[in-house]
Amino acid sequence: MLDVLCADFDAPRRPLPGSYWVLPGRLLAGESPGAVDRAVALRKLRRVLAAGVTLFIDLTEPGEYAVPSYAALLPLVAPDAAITHVAMPIRDQDVPTPAEMRAILDLLDNALAREQCVYVHCRGGVGRTGTVIGCYLVRHGLAGPAALDRLAHLRLPTPDRQRPSPATEAQRALVLGWSRLDTI
């Protein structure tokens, strides 16, 4: 748990304004690297990949807000790299089922155990991303309220730090109750 608590002291530079390191150099969370403008999406992807990301856990739904999927651009940006994109869609402003959250967290834990650098994101990096990261923090030893406090601290460098993350009451309730729901 110490690495979770000390994560921001030696965090590398954030690749996107709305991103933050949960585990420096290993677990990044935040806004989508996609964009309506292809050139903007390519720039964002290059920055995220330069941070070492090898696995994207994408919480957005297909075609959400008319933003094209960036997954097709990954081979253009890093043709020789082993980059993986996994869609684990959650409806905007909603929460996954406990089984869906366990699947997301298991994917995340397995990737980190294989020394991958993971980027978890939704559209804005606040609601769904905050829910997943909050549940991740609870799974790894923090109580629900402490996980929400830690998440607020991790998000301090982001431009939308004043917005609560997770964004909705249902999302916050899932984090607060995750220790009871995360039965393995």
GILINGI-V264012 format. One record per residue. RES is the residue in three letters. SS is DSSP state (H for helix, E for strand, C for the rest). PHI is phi in radians with two decimals (none if undefined). D_FIRST is the distance of its C-alpha to the first C-alpha in Angstrom with 1 decimal. Layout:
BEGIN
res/ss/phi/d_first
RES/SS/PHI/D_FIRST
RES/SS/PHI/D_FIRST
END
This chain:
BEGIN
res/ss/phi/d_first
MET/C/none/0.0
LEU/H/-0.99/3.8
ASP/H/-1.12/5.5
VAL/H/-1.22/5.3
LEU/H/-1.30/6.5
CYS/C/-1.78/8.9
ALA/H/-0.99/10.1
ASP/H/-1.48/13.5
PHE/H/-1.22/14.6
ASP/H/-2.21/15.7
ALA/C/-1.21/16.2
PRO/C/-1.20/19.3
ARG/C/-1.00/22.2
ARG/C/-1.35/22.0
PRO/C/-1.28/24.6
LEU/C/-2.23/25.8
PRO/C/-0.97/26.3
GLY/C/-1.62/24.5
SER/E/-2.01/21.4
TYR/E/-2.67/18.0
TRP/E/-1.51/15.1
VAL/E/-1.53/11.8
LEU/E/-2.18/10.7
PRO/C/-0.93/13.6
GLY/C/1.29/16.2
ARG/C/-2.22/14.4
LEU/E/-2.34/14.1
LEU/E/-1.95/16.8
ALA/E/-2.41/18.0
GLY/E/2.71/21.2
GLU/C/-1.26/25.0
SER/C/-1.16/27.1
PRO/C/-1.44/28.5
GLY/C/-1.47/31.7
ALA/C/-2.80/34.8
VAL/C/-1.09/38.3
ASP/C/-1.40/39.7
ARG/H/-1.00/39.1
ALA/H/-1.10/39.1
VAL/H/-1.15/36.4
ALA/H/-1.06/34.3
LEU/H/-1.08/34.9
ARG/H/-1.07/33.9
LYS/H/-1.09/30.6
LEU/H/-1.09/29.9
ARG/H/-1.04/30.8
ARG/H/-1.17/28.3
VAL/H/-1.17/25.4
LEU/H/-1.15/26.4
ALA/H/-1.12/26.8
ALA/C/-1.36/23.1
GLY/C/1.76/22.6
VAL/C/-1.11/22.0
THR/C/-2.11/23.2
LEU/E/-2.36/22.3
PHE/E/-1.80/23.2
ILE/E/-1.81/22.2
ASP/E/-1.72/25.0
LEU/C/-1.61/24.9
THR/C/-1.40/28.5
GLU/C/-1.53/31.6
PRO/C/-0.99/34.4
GLY/C/1.26/36.7
GLU/H/-1.03/34.7
TYR/H/0.95/36.6
ALA/H/1.03/38.9
VAL/C/-1.64/36.4
PRO/C/-1.11/37.0
SER/C/-1.14/34.2
TYR/C/-1.46/32.9
ALA/H/-0.98/32.2
ALA/H/-1.21/35.8
LEU/H/-1.48/35.4
LEU/H/-0.99/32.6
PRO/H/-1.13/35.1
LEU/H/-1.29/37.2
VAL/H/-1.41/34.4
ALA/C/-2.40/33.0
PRO/C/-1.11/35.7
ASP/C/-1.82/34.5
ALA/C/-1.65/30.7
ALA/C/-1.58/28.9
ILE/C/-1.85/27.5
THR/E/-2.07/26.7
HIS/E/-2.06/27.1
VAL/E/-2.11/26.0
ALA/E/-1.50/27.4
MET/C/-2.26/25.5
PRO/C/-1.14/27.7
ILE/C/-2.24/27.1
ARG/C/-1.06/30.0
ASP/C/-0.95/29.7
GLN/C/1.23/28.7
ASP/C/-1.98/28.0
VAL/C/-2.17/25.1
PRO/C/-1.35/24.8
THR/C/-1.22/25.4
PRO/H/-0.97/22.5
ALA/H/-1.13/23.7
GLU/H/-1.15/23.7
MET/H/-1.13/20.1
ARG/H/-1.05/18.9
ALA/H/-1.11/21.0
ILE/H/-1.12/19.4
LEU/H/-1.16/15.8
ASP/H/-1.12/17.0
LEU/H/-1.02/18.8
LEU/H/-1.09/15.8
ASP/H/-1.08/13.6
ASN/H/-1.11/16.7
ALA/H/-1.13/17.5
LEU/H/-1.13/14.2
ALA/H/-1.14/14.7
ARG/C/-1.57/18.2
GLU/C/1.15/17.1
GLN/C/-1.42/18.6
CYS/C/-1.75/18.0
VAL/E/-1.95/18.0
TYR/E/-2.04/19.6
VAL/E/-1.73/19.4
HIS/E/-2.62/22.3
CYS/C/-2.11/24.9
ARG/C/-1.28/28.1
GLY/C/-1.76/26.9
GLY/C/1.46/23.1
VAL/C/-1.94/22.9
GLY/H/-1.34/23.5
ARG/H/-1.14/22.6
THR/H/-1.09/20.0
GLY/H/-1.06/18.4
THR/H/-1.13/18.6
VAL/H/-1.12/16.9
ILE/H/-1.16/14.0
GLY/H/-1.04/13.7
CYS/H/-1.15/13.8
TYR/H/-1.06/11.2
LEU/H/-1.10/8.7
VAL/H/-1.14/10.1
ARG/H/-0.99/10.0
HIS/C/-1.80/6.3
GLY/C/2.00/6.1
LEU/C/-1.51/7.9
ALA/C/-1.23/11.6
GLY/H/-0.89/14.1
PRO/H/-1.07/15.5
ALA/H/-1.16/12.3
ALA/H/-1.12/11.6
LEU/H/-1.13/15.2
ASP/H/-1.11/15.1
ARG/H/-1.09/12.2
LEU/H/-1.06/14.3
ALA/H/-1.06/17.4
HIS/H/-1.15/16.0
LEU/H/-1.07/15.1
ARG/H/-1.51/18.7
LEU/H/-0.94/20.5
PRO/H/-1.31/22.1
THR/C/-1.42/23.5
PRO/C/-1.12/27.2
ASP/C/-1.83/26.6
ARG/C/-1.03/23.8
GLN/C/-1.32/26.1
ARG/C/-1.35/25.9
PRO/C/-1.16/23.5
SER/C/-2.38/20.9
PRO/C/-1.06/21.1
ALA/C/-1.44/24.8
THR/C/-1.94/26.3
GLU/H/-1.06/26.1
ALA/H/-1.11/25.7
GLN/H/-1.16/22.8
ARG/H/-1.12/21.0
ALA/H/-1.09/22.1
LEU/H/-1.09/20.5
VAL/H/-1.10/17.0
LEU/H/-1.08/17.7
GLY/C/-1.77/18.9
TRP/H/-1.09/16.6
SER/H/-1.08/15.0
ARG/H/-1.39/18.7
LEU/H/-1.63/19.7
ASP/C/-1.49/17.1
THR/C/-1.63/19.0
ILE/C/-1.84/18.9
END
